[in-house]
Amino acid sequence: MTRLSVEMLAADAAEPITSAGDAQLGVAVLAGIALIVVLITTVKLHAFLALTIGSLALGVLAGAPLDATIASFTGGLGSTVAGVGVLVALGAILGRLLADSGGADRIVDTILARASGRAMPWAMVLIASVIGLPLFFEVGIVLLIPVVLMVARRGNHSLMRIGVPALAGLSVMHGLIPPHPGPLAAIDALGADLGVTLALGLVVAIPTVIVAGPLFSRYAARWVDVPVPRDLAPQPDADDAPEKRPGFGVTVATIMLPVALMMVKALVDIVVDDPKDGVQRVTDVVGSPLIALLAAVVVGLFTLGRAAGFTKERISTTVERSLAPIAGVLLIVGAGGGFKTTLIDIGVGRVILDLSEDWAVPGLLLGWLIAVAIRLATGSATVATISAAGLVAPLAADMSTTHAALLVLAIGAGSLFFSHVNDAGFWLVKEYFGMSVGQTVKTWSVMETLISVVGIVCVLLLSLVL
């Protein structure tokens, strides 16, 4: 739960770095976001530079000292790259190994042979949901992207028709289903039952992912038609084809290795729940995202690289070639994390929490609204979940076991609402799929909003019958 700990520390940081009033903070946030959008869309400035300038402008307009603003931005950039950047790098290496060895071709051939054109989006959402169950969102993306891009290219499918269902499956799992850090934190804060929350979460997740995934992808494909990015869709060299391709079973097993390691960690955390227990300490290390993905890469060197007849020099070249295309992605995602941390440090989240105390609305809807507001302001789904759960925790004391679990799900749904330029995930999706800011809003941001809205509707309907 390394990322959860980092997010909680950010959310519960000391006093804001500015003493500005609520109105000034509101103007600063709107101006900072508007500046970033204008710099990228009108001035055509690189997103990394736009996010950097926008973060500094945000701090200055909020009345924060420039040195404190710089410290917030660089701290957020560093923690994001440390958490997400290393995973993206490891995922890129694994993706290149899959492509160069012919393993990705083997998977794609199998999928295309067994799923027709109409069934492909449903197959992708199913695969993404299964893989995303124990994984952080970013880990799921770096594991799935090579397969998604190659399925779209080889099957001549619209990238949005294939990519949106996969993203929806990952996002729904991340926001609603334990053992993801957000839902687990909310369960702990509200004293909800994990088993009941998991069961109801699956009930809510199924219609939600259907609407936001395969169904919405039809419209997303009409609104945005982009070619499959070549730089981030690794292809083996035609004149340097492998001697043989690894088998389907061993290729899938290599991809699923980090999934299995994280699943074991999650199950041990639930069953044992003793940080001092030797078994749990081992699984906490082995099942961490960094170690799990690193293990997959190391195993892949043999099950993919050596199985394809690669020499040591060829494997080294493959690893080296995998890292160059992701340099820009890492910088943009890191800058997005810096902007998010600057928002948190100037006290935007705390302002929303203070204002929400006066909202006279039903408990489930209140939890959703607070999570939505914090998500929009800070860009972090985990911070939104933790903060909203802490605020509405007293309401859960008078709720039944079922309704306490529904409150967890309501907060989780709210934490996914309309991802935009202050969310590092927004930039991760934009760069991986080669879209503009406007195209990312039309697809990814709308998809996240659909997940949030359909999720809360399902929760409210369940509350009427349970």
N, C-alpha and C positions, 0 to 999 in steps of 0.2 A: 504493500500500500504506500510506496514511496511518493507517488504523485499525489495521493490523497493527503498525506502529511504536509507536502509543500503547499497545496491549495488551502488547507486549513490554516497554516501559518500565515499565508497571505491574507486570508479573510479575517483572521483574528489579530492582525498586526496592531502595533501601538497606535498612538494618536495620528490622525491624518497629517500630511506634510504641509497642509495649508489651513488657514482659519477662515476661509471664504464662506459666505453664507450659501444657503440652498440655491437661491436664484443665480448667483454668480457661477456656482458649480454646474448648474443646468445649462447655462449659456456656453460655458467652457466645453462641456461634453459635446453639445450639438455643433459648435464651431470646429472642434477638433476632428470629429467624424466627417463633417462637410469638407474640411480642408483636404483630408486624405482622399476622399472620393474625387474631388476636383483635380487634385494633383495627378491622380492615376488616369482618370477618364478624359480630362480636357488638356492638361499640360503634357500627358503621356510620360510622366516621370515613373521610373522604376518603383515598384511597390515597396521595396526595402527602404528607399530614400523617402518616399511619401509617408510611410509609417513612422520613420524616425522624426521627420519634420513635424508631423501631426502630433506626436507624443510630446515633443518639446513645446509646441504651441499650446497644447492642452494644459500643461503645467503652468506656463506663464499666464494664460488667461484665467486660471484658477487661483492665481496669486501665490503659487508655490515657489520657493527659492529655486533658482536654476540648477544649483548643484544637487539639490534633493530630487528634482525632476530627472536629471541625468542618471542619478543613482537608481531611481525606481525603474527607469527604462532599461538600463544596462543589466540591472539585477533580474528583471523579468525576461529579458532576452537570453541571458545566461542560463537561467533555470529552465526555460523552454527548450533551448538547444540541448541542454544536458539531459532533459527528460524525453523529448520528442526527437531531437536531432540524431541521437545515437541509434534510436530505433529505426528511423528512416534510413540511415546509412546501412545498418545491418539488413534491413529489408531490401535495399537496393542490391546488395551483394547477393542475397538469396535469389532475388529476381533475375539477376544476370546469370547466375549459375543454372537456374531453371531454363532460361532461354538458350544459352550457349550449349548446354548438354543435351537439349532436345526434350527435357522433362516437361517443360511447359507445353510443347507441341503435343506430347503424349496425353496430357490432361485435356487440352483443348479438343484434340481429335475425339477423345472419349465422350466429352460433353456434347460436342456437335453431333456425334453419331447417335446419342441416346435422347437428345432433346430437340424437338422441332423448333422452328422459328417462333411460334406463338408461346411455346412452353419455356423458352429460354429465360425471360425475365423472372418467371416463377422459380426456375432452377437456381438462378443467381441469388434470389432473396432467401431461398432455403439454405444454400451453401453459406451465405454471409451470416445468417442467423445462427447456424450451428457453430461456425468458427468464432463468431463474435460473442458467444455466451460467456466464455471465461476471460476474454481479452479486453484490454483497453482499446478504445476506438482507433487510436493511431496505429496500434499494433495490427489490428484487423485490416486497416487500409493497406499497410505496407505488405501484408501477406496476400491480399486479394488483388491488388492493382495489376500485377503482371498477368494474372489469369483473366481479369476483366478486359484489359486492353487487347489481349491476344484473341479472346473470344469475339470481341467486337470486330477486330481486323480480319481474322480468318473466316468468320461466319458472315461477314459483310452486314453486320447489324449496326444500328444507330448506337453511338457511344452512350447516349442518355438512356436509351431503352435497356441497356445492359447495366450501366453504372449506377443509375438511380436506385433500382431495387437492391443492389448490393450495399449502397450507402444507407438505405433505409433500414435494412436488416441489422447492420452494425449499430446505427444510432439508437434504434429502439432498444436493443439489448443494453447499450451503455446507459440509457436514461431510466429504464424501468425495471430491469431484472438484476437482482443480486446474483452473484457476488461482486458486481461492479461497485466501485468505491462510493459513488453518490448514493444509490439506494441503501447500501450498508450503513452509511453514516446517518441517513434519515431514519432507518429502522432503529438504530441505537438511540438517537435523540428523542424519538417519539415512543420508545418502548414497545414497538410493534413486533408481532410474531413473524420470524423470518419465513417459516414454511407457508403461512397464510399469504404473506406478501408475495412470495415466489409464485404460488398457485394463481392468485388473482392477477399478478403481473403478466403471466402467460395468457390469461383470458383477455386482458386488455391489449397485449402486444399483437395477437394474431390479426384482429381486424385493423389495427393501426398500421401494421407493416404492409398489409394488403392494399390499403388505400394510398399510403404514402409511397409505396414501392411500385409494384407492377401496374396498378391503375394510373397513378400520377405520371409514371414514366411515358405513357402514351402522349400526354400533353407536353411534357418536358422535351420529348424528341421533336415535336412540332415547333416549339418556341426556340429551341437551341439546336442547331445542327453543326457540330464541330467534328473535324477529322480526328482520328486517333493520334495523339501526340507520338511522334517517332522517337524523340529523345528519351521519353519515359516509358516507352513500350519496347524493351530490349529485344532485339532480333539477332539470331545467330548469323554470322557472316556466311554468305552463300558459298564462297570459295574455301571456307574453313569448317565444313560441316563435321560433326562428331562421327567417330567410327561407328558408334551404335548409340541408341537411346536407352536411358534407364527405364525400367518397367513402371507401369502405372501404379502398382501397389507401393513400391518403395518411394516413388516420387510423392504420392499423397501422404505417406507416412512421414516423410521429411518435413512437409509443410505443416502437418498436424502435430509435430513434436512439441512446439511451443504451446499449442492449444492444450495438449495433454498435460504438460508440466504445470501450466497455470490452473488447469482444472483440479489437479491433485492438490495444489496449494490451497485453492478455494475450499475444497472438501475438508481438508485437514483443519483449516482455520475454523470451519463451522463445527466439526465434530470434537476437536480437541479444545480449542479456545483457551490455550495456556501458553503465553509467549515464552515461558521458561522451559516448556517441554522440548526435548531433544528432537523429536520427529518434526514438530512444527517449525523449529528453528531451521532445520535442514530444508524443508519444503518452502519456507519463506524465501530462502536464498535461491534455490533451484527454480522456483516458480516465479521469481521476479521477471518482469518483462525483458530486462537487459540480458540476464543469464539464459532465459528460455530461448530468446532469438539468437543469442550467440551460440548456444548449443545446436540450434538448427543449422546455422551457417557452417559450424565445424563438421557436423555430421554430413551436411550437403557436399562438402569438399570431397567426401568419399563416395556417398551414395549417388551423387549426381556427377561430379567432376571426374573422379577416377572410374566410375562405372561407364562413363562415355569415352574412356580411353585417353583422357587428358593427361599430359605430362605435368610435372610440377611447375614448369615455366608457363604453360598454358593456363593453369589455374591461377597463377599469380597475375597474369595479364587480364584474365577475366575479372578478378577482384578489383584491379586498378581501374579498368574501364567502367566499372559500375558506379564509381563515386563521382566522376566529373559532372554528369547530368543533374545531380541533385544539389549542387552548390547553391544555386539560386533559390531552390525550394527551402533549404535550411535557413538562409538569411531572411527570407520573407516570413516564414513561420516563426522564427525567433523574434523578428521585429513586431509581429502580431502579438506575441506573448509579452513583449515589452510595453506595448500600448495598453494591453489589458491590465498589467500590474500598475501602470501609472494611474489608470482609472481607479483601481482599488485603493491605491495609496493616498489619493487626494480626498478620499472619503465618500465617493459616490454611493457605494453599497450601504454605508451606514445611514446616509440621508434617506435612502429608500426605506430602510428598515424603520426609521423613526416616523416617516410619513405613514407607513402602512399600519401603525398601531391604531390609527383613527378610522380605518376602513371597517364599516359595519356590513359585512357580507358573510354568508355561510362558511363554515370552517374549511371544507374541501376546496371551495372556490377561492377562499382567501389564500390558502397555501399555494394554489396555482398562480394567482395574480402576483403574489410577492416574488415567487420564483421567476415569473416572466419579467418583472421589473428589474430584478437583479441581473438576470441573464442579458437583457437588452443593454444594461448599463456597463457591465463588467466583461461580458463575453464568455464567462466561465460557467459551464453547466454544473460543475462540482461545487464551486463557491455558491452558486444560486441555490443548490439543493441543501447544502449545509446551513447557510444563513436562514433560508426560509423554514427549515425544520426546527432550528433553534428558536425562531420567533413564535411559531404556532405550537410548540411542544406542550404548553399548558392545556391547549384544547384537547389533546389526545388523552389526557387523564380521565376525561369523562366519556370517552368513546368506547364502543365495543371493540373486540379484537379485529373484527372484519373492517370496521370503519377506520381504525387506526392504520391498518394496512392500506386501505384506499387513500388515506391522507398521504402516505408515503408515495403512492403512485401519482397522486395529483401534483405533488411537488416535483416529482421526477419529470412528469409531462411538461410542466411549466418551465423547467430548466433547459428544455430543448428549443424553446420558442425563437424563431427568426434569428439564426446565426448570421452575423454580418461582419463588418471590417474589424471589429475589436476582438474577434474570435480567431485564435491561431488555426482552428480547424477549417475555417472559411478559406484561408490562404492555402492550406494543405490541399483541399479539394480543388481549388482554382488552378493551382500549378500542376497537380497530377493530371487533371483532365484538359489542360490547355485552354481554359476559358477566360474571357474578360470578366471584369468585376460585375458588369450588368448581367452577363450570362450566368454567372455563379449565383447571383441573387434570384434570377428567374427559376433556377433549378434547385440548387442546394438549399438556399434560404427558404424558398417556398416549401420544399419538402420537409424541412425541419419544423416549419410552422404547422403544416398538416399533421405531422406526428404529434405535436403539442395539443392542437385543437381536438383531433380525433381521440387522443388519449384522455383528455379531461372529459369529453362527452361520454366516453365509455365508462369512466370512473363514476360520473354522476348518475348514469343509468343503473350501474351496479348498486349504487348506494340506495336506490329506490326499492330494490328487490331483496337486498341482503340485510 
